[in-house]
Amino acid sequence: MAVPTPRLDEVRRAVERTGVRPEIVPNAAHPSTWWQKTGFIVVPKKDTKAQIIRKVAKELQKLRTQT
């Protein structure tokens, strides 16, 4: 279900399409790659983490096939 190198904007759109309002932190970096400001998204937990990831992954696939 994975797509190669999803961008922050793609993930945001996929999360929004699942009916959830994400909180976006655009200039954040992971401590091990502090020079890459890739950002992250916080999603309210209404389902399990695995269920949320699967829903977002399906939406990412749909977005990639549309463009």
N, C-alpha and C positions, 0 to 999 in steps of 0.2 A: 504494500500500500504506500510505500515511501516514494517521494519525488526527489530528484536530485537538487540540491542547493536551493531550498525554498527561501525567498526573500521575506523580510519582515512584513512588507505590505501584502504579499500573497497570504501569509499566515493570518494577518489581521482580517482580510476579506473572508477567508475560509471560516474563521471563528465567528465572525458576524453572521455568516450564512447559516450557522448552526443555531442561531437565535440567542446568542449570548453576547453581552456587551463586554469587550475586553478592555483592560487598562494597558496602555502602551507606554513603554519606557524606551524611547528611540536611541539614546546615546549611551546606553549601558554596555559594559563589556564583562566577559567572563574573566575571573582572576588569572587563569593560566594563559589567556590571550588578551592581555590588557590593552594592547595597541589596536585591536579590532573592535570598533564600536558598532556591534551588530544589533544591539537592542534586545529587548525581550517583551513578552506579553504575559500579563497576569489574567487568568480566567477564573471567574467565580466557580466554586466546586459544587455543582448540582448532581453530578454523576461521579463514578470512580475515575481516577486518572486515566486508566486504560480505555474506558469508554469515551472520554473526551478526546483522547489522542486518535482513536479510530474514527470518530466523527469528523475531526478536523482533517485527517488524512484523506478521507473520502471526498471532502469538499475541495481539498487541494488538487486531487486528481481531476475532479470535474472542471476546476478553473484552468488547469493546464490543457485539457482537451478542448476547451472553448477558445483558447487563444492560439 
